[in-house]
Amino acid sequence: MLLSPLCGVTDSPFRNLARRHGASMVFCEMTSSDGLVRKNPKSFELLEYRPEERPIGAQLCGSEATVMADAARMCEALGFDSVDLNYGCPVRKVVAREAGAAMLVDLDRLERVTSAVVNAVSLPVTAKIRIGWDKNSVNAHQVAQVLERSGVKWITVHARTRTEKFSGPAHWEVIKQVKEATSLPVIGNGDVKTPEDAKRMVDETGCDGVMVGRGSFGNPWLFGRANRLLAGLDPGPEPTPRERIETAIAHLHDIAVKKGDYAGTLMRKHIAWYVRGFYDNSTLCREVNQAKTNAEVEELLRRYLDKIERAPVAYASPSNGDSGADDADDAGAAGAN
């Protein structure tokens, strides 16, 4: 069970949560190779991590072989355990630079870039792809063969096309096709929200691992519960409302170490995810959005916990009911691949 790199979400505090709850590996947010080579401070900030997050990978995005190779060398110098190549980001400003999912329609360029990175570093190089540009150009099995020839160590397949972005069901059958087309380990990605989803993906596709993105938002327990189910054990119960709220408060404190009172603003989307399915969660989200300090946010969370523990029906399900988190889901997924 791996944590997917997600822009605006998988920062160091989030990665720490995932690792503590059973993620086998985590990745920094997608980083522009051009930004790194130009020494953009914001690019280097995305690559800050703590030792307890290991094993950790950097994910690079770009379309020029020499630039991507130079950026990979910089990641190696920063001590990363692997370098992942983003060939799946659907965001317009990324594909406009012929990067991300745009690489799927130019296999010659994809091979040049991948080979250049593999030859530039001693780290394992991996790649994350989508299944194709659109439903009429699904070519993931061909892309996988090019990547294998180029020397990557494994391939992660987000089972949607670029034009689908994050809508509609993931096409798990294509993960199976990629697994059959290559001898490389294949990691499946898309529509895994429960431990049962993870097991079903493995059973149906034969994939060697599962990467989770949006399914882990507000739900780091998914990693450990899925690991237990995949090992043939009982996954254990869903976390209680108290466990969710206490984890949200600890998450707030962790962000505050670096961001101060701006942590309260950064936590807004996370809180919406933590309380998904809870009684009257929309009221809490509105109050949190108006809070000015971390202390206010924590007090709101503690008052809300007391409220829902007294409610006749405090908790529905993290995947059902009025979550109050739709906007946050969209915002958090905007830069995902």
Phi, psi and omega in degrees: 000116182243152175269128179285145171289131183221120182299133177080002182231307190273061173279182186301314179300320180293319179296321177300317177301314181299316181295316181296333182261012169115002176296131183286332179203150179231165181225143173293164176299150178308132184237135179289127176296324178298317179298319179296312183295329177277002178064038177291120182304325181294326178294318179292328178297323179297337185260012176282134181211166179250152183305326184290352177278348183296148358286140184224140178245150169265143176244124183252146177231136179171176184227357181255126187301313183293322180292316179296321179295316179297318180295322179296320177298322179294321178295321177298319179295334179279357173092015181293156180273339178199166175236124179255139181257125183274107175241036183220346185301127182265359187295137188303315184292337178280311181291335177296337177264017178063025180249184180059226183295341178298335180295339182290343181258005179223081187290334176294314178296317180302318180292320179297313182295313182297314180298321180297318180291315180302319182283345185273337187228161175266352179290155169297134176250130179236174180217145176241125185234164162260173187281351179160178181286314177211181186294341179269359182223042177290114185223027186301324181293324177290318178300317181299320179294322176295317181295320178297316179297331182278347173106013178288159185266331172202166182232132172257131182246110168278114194279047171224160175275170178297318184290335178284337183052256182236017183258155178074168181288146175288145184265080185298335180299334179285328173301317178298319179298319178295318179301322181282339185269351184220156175269358181285154168299141181238129178256127179272147182211133176128122175066031174257106183242345183222163174303324180294323176299317181298315180295319180295322178299314180297315182296320186277332187249340185075014182295157186270349179192169182233130176252131184244134176246264185298334178295342180266356182295119182069010186214059179295343178297340181304321184298307182293320180294320178292320177302317180295317180295319179295335178273005179085015181254168173292129182292343182087171186284162170297151176296148179284164174306320179296317178299320180293314182291318179296323177293321177299320180293317177297322177298315177302314181297321181294317178295323183295336179305323181255327189257357180060218183289351174291345178302323180300321177291316180295334182279350186305311182292323180295318180298318177302324179285320181298326185259014177304128180089355181277158176300127174052042182290335182296327178295315178300315182299320178296318180294318179297322180295340180261352183290146184257336185230163176297323180298321178296317181297316180296318179297319178298319180294320181290321177295321180294321178300316178299320181296313185285334177288340176268347185288149178301318177231095187281333194214132177259280181195145180293346182247006180226166175084178180284108185272336187066016189238011184300316180296320180294321177301314181296317182294317182291332182273351189303325181256009182284162179237000000 
